[in-house]
Amino acid sequence: QVQLVESGGGLVQAGGSLRLSCAASERTSTTWYMGWFRQAPGKEREFVATLRWADGRTYYADFVKGRFTISRDNTKNTVYLQMNSLKPEDTAVYYCAARPTWNGVSIYSPAAYNYWGQGTQVTVSS
């Protein structure tokens, strides 16, 4: 069973920055995707960003383009989410997710991902 361990959440003022990290215990395929979703109170879990491990291609939700950057460290099986220009509406629990193989579900959907981290709280004050 793959384990995902997240770190880096916290409280920040609007306009500030945070960096989230997610380390996977292993990568089980060459078609590996790792990414981030978030869930605010009373809302559904939504896609933030994901990365295709084979070539490093990245995908972002429109509301984070230009502000958030997803990256990886191959040697550590770790993916990062650098979040800049944070807004109060970015407040949510952020979850790391990993998808080992294609299962016919869009990479923008939580259902595409088999493994999940425990979540880390990000709070942006106004």
TIRO-2110 file (N, C-alpha, C; in Angstrom, 1 decimal):
// TIRO-2110
0.8, -1.2, 0.0, N, 1, A
0.0, 0.0, 0.0, CA, 1, A
0.9, 1.2, 0.0, C, 1, A
0.7, 2.1, -1.0, N, 2, A
1.4, 3.4, -1.1, CA, 2, A
1.0, 4.3, 0.0, C, 2, A
1.9, 4.9, 0.7, N, 3, A
1.6, 5.9, 1.7, CA, 3, A
2.0, 7.3, 1.2, C, 3, A
1.2, 8.3, 1.4, N, 4, A
1.5, 9.7, 1.0, CA, 4, A
1.5, 10.5, 2.3, C, 4, A
2.6, 11.2, 2.5, N, 5, A
2.7, 12.0, 3.7, CA, 5, A
2.9, 13.5, 3.3, C, 5, A
2.0, 14.3, 3.8, N, 6, A
2.0, 15.7, 3.5, CA, 6, A
2.6, 16.5, 4.6, C, 6, A
3.1, 17.7, 4.2, N, 7, A
3.5, 18.7, 5.2, CA, 7, A
3.5, 20.1, 4.6, C, 7, A
3.5, 21.1, 5.5, N, 8, A
3.7, 22.4, 5.0, CA, 8, A
2.5, 23.4, 5.1, C, 8, A
1.4, 22.9, 5.5, N, 9, A
0.2, 23.8, 5.7, CA, 9, A
0.4, 24.8, 6.8, C, 9, A
-0.5, 25.7, 7.0, N, 10, A
-0.5, 26.6, 8.1, CA, 10, A
-1.3, 27.8, 7.8, C, 10, A
-1.1, 28.8, 8.6, N, 11, A
-1.8, 30.1, 8.6, CA, 11, A
-0.9, 31.2, 8.0, C, 11, A
-1.5, 31.9, 7.0, N, 12, A
-0.8, 32.9, 6.3, CA, 12, A
-1.7, 34.1, 6.0, C, 12, A
-1.2, 35.3, 5.9, N, 13, A
-2.0, 36.4, 5.5, CA, 13, A
-2.2, 36.4, 4.0, C, 13, A
-3.3, 37.1, 3.6, N, 14, A
-3.5, 37.2, 2.2, CA, 14, A
-2.3, 37.9, 1.5, C, 14, A
-2.0, 37.3, 0.3, N, 15, A
-0.8, 37.8, -0.4, CA, 15, A
0.5, 37.0, -0.1, C, 15, A
0.4, 36.2, 0.9, N, 16, A
1.6, 35.5, 1.4, CA, 16, A
1.7, 34.2, 0.6, C, 16, A
2.7, 33.4, 1.0, N, 17, A
3.1, 32.2, 0.3, CA, 17, A
3.2, 31.0, 1.3, C, 17, A
3.0, 29.8, 0.8, N, 18, A
3.2, 28.6, 1.5, CA, 18, A
3.7, 27.5, 0.5, C, 18, A
4.5, 26.5, 1.0, N, 19, A
4.8, 25.4, 0.1, CA, 19, A
4.4, 24.1, 0.8, C, 19, A
3.6, 23.4, 0.1, N, 20, A
3.2, 22.0, 0.6, CA, 20, A
4.1, 21.0, 0.0, C, 20, A
4.4, 19.9, 0.7, N, 21, A
5.2, 18.8, 0.3, CA, 21, A
4.4, 17.5, 0.4, C, 21, A
4.6, 16.6, -0.4, N, 22, A
4.0, 15.3, -0.3, CA, 22, A
5.0, 14.2, -0.8, C, 22, A
5.3, 13.3, 0.2, N, 23, A
6.3, 12.3, -0.1, CA, 23, A
5.5, 10.9, -0.2, C, 23, A
5.8, 10.2, -1.3, N, 24, A
5.2, 8.9, -1.5, CA, 24, A
6.2, 7.8, -1.1, C, 24, A
5.7, 6.8, -0.4, N, 25, A
6.5, 5.7, 0.0, CA, 25, A
7.2, 5.0, -1.1, C, 25, A
6.5, 5.0, -2.3, N, 26, A
7.0, 4.4, -3.5, CA, 26, A
6.2, 4.8, -4.7, C, 26, A
6.8, 4.7, -5.8, N, 27, A
6.1, 4.9, -7.1, CA, 27, A
5.9, 3.5, -7.8, C, 27, A
4.7, 3.1, -8.1, N, 28, A
4.5, 1.7, -8.5, CA, 28, A
4.3, 1.6, -10.0, C, 28, A
4.4, 2.7, -10.7, N, 29, A
4.3, 2.5, -12.2, CA, 29, A
5.0, 3.6, -12.9, C, 29, A
5.1, 3.5, -14.2, N, 30, A
5.7, 4.5, -15.0, CA, 30, A
4.7, 5.5, -15.5, C, 30, A
3.4, 5.3, -15.2, N, 31, A
2.4, 6.2, -15.6, CA, 31, A
1.8, 6.9, -14.4, C, 31, A
2.7, 7.2, -13.5, N, 32, A
2.3, 7.8, -12.2, CA, 32, A
2.0, 9.3, -12.4, C, 32, A
0.9, 9.6, -11.7, N, 33, A
0.5, 11.0, -11.6, CA, 33, A
0.5, 11.3, -10.1, C, 33, A
1.0, 12.5, -9.7, N, 34, A
0.8, 13.0, -8.3, CA, 34, A
0.3, 14.4, -8.4, C, 34, A
-0.7, 14.7, -7.5, N, 35, A
-1.2, 16.0, -7.5, CA, 35, A
-1.9, 16.4, -6.2, C, 35, A
-2.6, 17.5, -6.3, N, 36, A
-3.3, 18.2, -5.2, CA, 36, A
-4.7, 18.5, -5.4, C, 36, A
-5.5, 18.2, -4.4, N, 37, A
-6.9, 18.6, -4.4, CA, 37, A
-7.1, 19.4, -3.1, C, 37, A
-8.2, 20.1, -3.1, N, 38, A
-8.5, 20.8, -1.8, CA, 38, A
-10.0, 20.7, -1.6, C, 38, A
-10.4, 20.9, -0.3, N, 39, A
-11.8, 20.8, 0.1, CA, 39, A
-12.0, 21.9, 1.2, C, 39, A
-12.9, 22.8, 0.9, N, 40, A
-13.3, 23.8, 1.9, CA, 40, A
-14.5, 23.3, 2.6, C, 40, A
-14.8, 23.8, 3.8, N, 41, A
-16.0, 23.4, 4.5, CA, 41, A
-17.3, 23.5, 3.7, C, 41, A
-18.0, 22.5, 3.7, N, 42, A
-19.3, 22.5, 3.0, CA, 42, A
-19.2, 22.4, 1.5, C, 42, A
-18.0, 22.2, 1.0, N, 43, A
-17.8, 22.1, -0.5, CA, 43, A
-17.2, 20.8, -0.9, C, 43, A
-17.4, 20.5, -2.2, N, 44, A
-16.8, 19.3, -2.7, CA, 44, A
-15.3, 19.4, -2.8, C, 44, A
-14.6, 18.3, -2.9, N, 45, A
-13.2, 18.3, -3.1, CA, 45, A
-13.0, 18.7, -4.6, C, 45, A
-12.0, 19.6, -4.8, N, 46, A
-11.8, 20.1, -6.1, CA, 46, A
-10.3, 20.0, -6.5, C, 46, A
-10.1, 19.8, -7.8, N, 47, A
-8.8, 19.7, -8.4, CA, 47, A
-8.0, 21.0, -8.3, C, 47, A
-6.7, 20.9, -7.9, N, 48, A
-5.9, 22.1, -7.9, CA, 48, A
-4.8, 22.0, -8.9, C, 48, A
-4.0, 20.9, -8.9, N, 49, A
-2.9, 20.7, -9.8, CA, 49, A
-2.4, 19.3, -9.8, C, 49, A
-1.9, 18.8, -10.9, N, 50, A
-1.3, 17.5, -10.9, CA, 50, A
-0.1, 17.5, -11.9, C, 50, A
0.7, 16.4, -11.7, N, 51, A
1.9, 16.3, -12.5, CA, 51, A
2.1, 14.9, -13.0, C, 51, A
2.4, 14.8, -14.3, N, 52, A
2.7, 13.5, -14.9, CA, 52, A
4.2, 13.2, -14.7, C, 52, A
4.4, 12.1, -13.9, N, 53, A
5.8, 11.9, -13.5, CA, 53, A
6.7, 11.5, -14.7, C, 53, A
6.2, 10.9, -15.7, N, 54, A
7.1, 10.4, -16.8, CA, 54, A
7.8, 11.5, -17.5, C, 54, A
7.1, 12.6, -17.7, N, 55, A
7.7, 13.7, -18.4, CA, 55, A
7.6, 15.1, -17.7, C, 55, A
7.0, 15.1, -16.5, N, 56, A
6.9, 16.3, -15.8, CA, 56, A
5.9, 17.3, -16.2, C, 56, A
5.0, 16.8, -17.1, N, 57, A
4.0, 17.7, -17.6, CA, 57, A
3.0, 18.1, -16.4, C, 57, A
2.6, 19.3, -16.4, N, 58, A
1.8, 19.8, -15.3, CA, 58, A
0.4, 20.3, -15.8, C, 58, A
-0.6, 20.2, -14.9, N, 59, A
-1.9, 20.6, -15.2, CA, 59, A
-2.4, 21.4, -14.0, C, 59, A
-3.2, 22.5, -14.3, N, 60, A
-3.6, 23.3, -13.2, CA, 60, A
-5.1, 23.7, -13.4, C, 60, A
-5.7, 23.9, -12.2, N, 61, A
-7.1, 24.5, -12.3, CA, 61, A
-6.9, 26.0, -12.6, C, 61, A
-7.9, 26.5, -13.3, N, 62, A
-7.9, 27.9, -13.8, CA, 62, A
-7.7, 28.8, -12.7, C, 62, A
-8.3, 28.6, -11.5, N, 63, A
-8.2, 29.5, -10.4, CA, 63, A
-6.8, 29.6, -9.7, C, 63, A
-5.9, 28.7, -10.1, N, 64, A
-4.6, 28.8, -9.5, CA, 64, A
-3.5, 29.1, -10.5, C, 64, A
-3.8, 29.2, -11.8, N, 65, A
-2.8, 29.5, -12.8, CA, 65, A
-2.1, 30.8, -12.6, C, 65, A
-0.8, 30.8, -12.6, N, 66, A
0.0, 32.0, -12.4, CA, 66, A
0.3, 32.2, -10.9, C, 66, A
-0.4, 31.5, -10.0, N, 67, A
-0.1, 31.7, -8.6, CA, 67, A
0.5, 30.5, -7.9, C, 67, A
0.1, 29.3, -8.3, N, 68, A
0.6, 28.0, -7.8, CA, 68, A
1.5, 27.3, -8.8, C, 68, A
2.5, 26.6, -8.3, N, 69, A
3.4, 25.8, -9.1, CA, 69, A
3.6, 24.4, -8.5, C, 69, A
3.3, 23.4, -9.3, N, 70, A
3.6, 22.0, -8.8, CA, 70, A
4.9, 21.6, -9.4, C, 70, A
5.7, 20.9, -8.6, N, 71, A
7.0, 20.4, -9.1, CA, 71, A
7.3, 19.1, -8.4, C, 71, A
8.4, 18.5, -8.7, N, 72, A
8.7, 17.2, -8.1, CA, 72, A
10.2, 17.1, -7.9, C, 72, A
10.5, 16.1, -7.0, N, 73, A
11.9, 15.7, -6.8, CA, 73, A
11.9, 14.2, -7.0, C, 73, A
12.5, 13.8, -8.1, N, 74, A
12.5, 12.4, -8.5, CA, 74, A
13.2, 11.5, -7.5, C, 74, A
14.3, 12.0, -6.9, N, 75, A
15.1, 11.2, -6.0, CA, 75, A
14.3, 10.9, -4.7, C, 75, A
13.3, 11.7, -4.4, N, 76, A
12.6, 11.6, -3.1, CA, 76, A
11.2, 11.2, -3.3, C, 76, A
10.7, 10.9, -4.5, N, 77, A
9.3, 10.6, -4.8, CA, 77, A
8.4, 11.6, -4.1, C, 77, A
8.8, 12.9, -4.2, N, 78, A
8.1, 14.0, -3.6, CA, 78, A
7.6, 15.0, -4.6, C, 78, A
6.4, 15.4, -4.3, N, 79, A
5.8, 16.5, -5.1, CA, 79, A
5.6, 17.7, -4.2, C, 79, A
5.7, 18.9, -4.8, N, 80, A
5.6, 20.1, -4.0, CA, 80, A
4.5, 21.0, -4.7, C, 80, A
3.9, 21.8, -3.9, N, 81, A
2.9, 22.8, -4.4, CA, 81, A
3.3, 24.1, -3.8, C, 81, A
3.9, 25.0, -4.6, N, 82, A
4.3, 26.3, -4.2, CA, 82, A
3.1, 27.2, -4.4, C, 82, A
2.6, 27.8, -3.3, N, 83, A
1.4, 28.7, -3.4, CA, 83, A
1.8, 30.1, -3.1, C, 83, A
1.7, 31.0, -4.1, N, 84, A
2.0, 32.4, -3.9, CA, 84, A
0.7, 33.2, -4.1, C, 84, A
0.8, 34.4, -3.7, N, 85, A
-0.4, 35.4, -3.8, CA, 85, A
-1.7, 34.7, -3.3, C, 85, A
-1.6, 34.1, -2.1, N, 86, A
-2.7, 33.4, -1.5, CA, 86, A
-3.9, 34.4, -1.2, C, 86, A
-5.1, 33.8, -1.4, N, 87, A
-6.3, 34.6, -1.1, CA, 87, A
-7.1, 33.9, 0.0, C, 87, A
-8.0, 34.6, 0.6, N, 88, A
-8.8, 33.9, 1.7, CA, 88, A
-9.6, 32.8, 1.1, C, 88, A
-10.0, 32.9, -0.2, N, 89, A
-10.8, 31.8, -0.8, CA, 89, A
-9.9, 30.5, -1.1, C, 89, A
-8.6, 30.6, -0.9, N, 90, A
-7.8, 29.4, -1.0, CA, 90, A
-7.8, 28.6, 0.3, C, 90, A
-8.4, 29.1, 1.3, N, 91, A
-8.5, 28.4, 2.6, CA, 91, A
-9.2, 27.1, 2.4, C, 91, A
-8.6, 26.0, 2.8, N, 92, A
-9.1, 24.6, 2.6, CA, 92, A
-8.2, 23.6, 3.2, C, 92, A
-8.6, 22.4, 3.3, N, 93, A
-7.7, 21.3, 3.5, CA, 93, A
-7.2, 20.8, 2.2, C, 93, A
-5.9, 20.7, 2.1, N, 94, A
-5.3, 20.3, 0.8, CA, 94, A
-4.8, 18.9, 1.0, C, 94, A
-5.2, 18.1, -0.1, N, 95, A
-4.9, 16.7, -0.1, CA, 95, A
-4.0, 16.3, -1.2, C, 95, A
-3.0, 15.6, -0.9, N, 96, A
-2.1, 15.0, -2.0, CA, 96, A
-2.8, 13.7, -2.5, C, 96, A
-2.6, 13.4, -3.8, N, 97, A
-3.2, 12.3, -4.3, CA, 97, A
-2.2, 11.7, -5.4, C, 97, A
-2.3, 10.4, -5.5, N, 98, A
-1.5, 9.7, -6.5, CA, 98, A
-2.3, 8.7, -7.3, C, 98, A
-2.0, 8.6, -8.6, N, 99, A
-2.7, 7.7, -9.5, CA, 99, A
-1.6, 6.9, -10.2, C, 99, A
-1.6, 5.6, -10.0, N, 100, A
-0.6, 4.7, -10.6, CA, 100, A
-0.8, 4.4, -12.0, C, 100, A
-2.1, 4.2, -12.4, N, 101, A
-2.4, 3.8, -13.8, CA, 101, A
-3.6, 4.5, -14.3, C, 101, A
-3.7, 4.5, -15.6, N, 102, A
-4.9, 5.1, -16.2, CA, 102, A
-6.1, 4.2, -15.9, C, 102, A
-7.2, 4.8, -15.5, N, 103, A
-8.4, 4.0, -15.1, CA, 103, A
-9.6, 4.6, -15.8, C, 103, A
-9.4, 5.4, -16.9, N, 104, A
-10.5, 5.9, -17.6, CA, 104, A
-11.2, 7.1, -17.1, C, 104, A
-10.7, 7.6, -15.9, N, 105, A
-11.3, 8.7, -15.3, CA, 105, A
-10.4, 9.9, -15.5, C, 105, A
-11.0, 11.1, -15.8, N, 106, A
-10.2, 12.3, -16.0, CA, 106, A
-9.2, 12.6, -14.8, C, 106, A
-8.0, 13.0, -15.1, N, 107, A
-7.1, 13.4, -14.1, CA, 107, A
-7.6, 14.6, -13.2, C, 107, A
-8.6, 15.3, -13.7, N, 108, A
-9.1, 16.4, -12.9, CA, 108, A
-10.2, 15.9, -11.9, C, 108, A
-10.5, 14.7, -11.9, N, 109, A
-11.5, 14.1, -10.9, CA, 109, A
-10.8, 13.4, -9.8, C, 109, A
-11.3, 13.6, -8.6, N, 110, A
-10.8, 12.8, -7.4, CA, 110, A
-10.9, 11.3, -7.7, C, 110, A
-11.9, 10.8, -8.4, N, 111, A
-12.1, 9.4, -8.7, CA, 111, A
-10.9, 8.8, -9.4, C, 111, A
-10.1, 9.6, -10.1, N, 112, A
-9.0, 9.0, -10.8, CA, 112, A
-7.8, 8.6, -10.0, C, 112, A
-7.8, 9.0, -8.7, N, 113, A
-6.7, 8.8, -7.8, CA, 113, A
-6.9, 7.7, -6.8, C, 113, A
-5.9, 6.8, -6.7, N, 114, A
-6.1, 5.6, -5.8, CA, 114, A
-5.6, 5.9, -4.4, C, 114, A
-4.6, 6.8, -4.3, N, 115, A
-4.0, 7.0, -3.0, CA, 115, A
-4.1, 8.4, -2.6, C, 115, A
-4.3, 8.6, -1.3, N, 116, A
-4.5, 10.0, -0.7, CA, 116, A
-3.7, 10.2, 0.6, C, 116, A
-3.3, 11.4, 0.7, N, 117, A
-2.7, 11.8, 2.0, CA, 117, A
-3.7, 12.1, 3.0, C, 117, A
-3.3, 12.5, 4.2, N, 118, A
-4.2, 12.7, 5.3, CA, 118, A
-4.8, 14.1, 5.3, C, 118, A
-4.2, 15.0, 4.5, N, 119, A
-4.7, 16.4, 4.3, CA, 119, A
-3.9, 17.3, 5.2, C, 119, A
-3.7, 18.5, 4.8, N, 120, A
-3.1, 19.5, 5.6, CA, 120, A
-3.9, 20.8, 5.4, C, 120, A
-4.1, 21.5, 6.5, N, 121, A
-4.9, 22.7, 6.6, CA, 121, A
-4.1, 23.9, 6.1, C, 121, A
-4.7, 24.7, 5.2, N, 122, A
-4.2, 25.9, 4.7, CA, 122, A
-5.2, 27.0, 5.1, C, 122, A
-4.9, 28.0, 5.8, N, 123, A
-5.8, 29.1, 6.2, CA, 123, A
-5.2, 30.4, 5.8, C, 123, A
-5.9, 31.1, 5.0, N, 124, A
-5.4, 32.4, 4.6, CA, 124, A
-6.3, 33.5, 5.2, C, 124, A
-5.7, 34.4, 6.0, N, 125, A
-6.5, 35.4, 6.6, CA, 125, A
-6.5, 36.7, 5.8, C, 125, A
-7.6, 37.4, 5.9, N, 126, A
-7.7, 38.7, 5.1, CA, 126, A
-7.2, 39.9, 5.8, C, 126, A
END
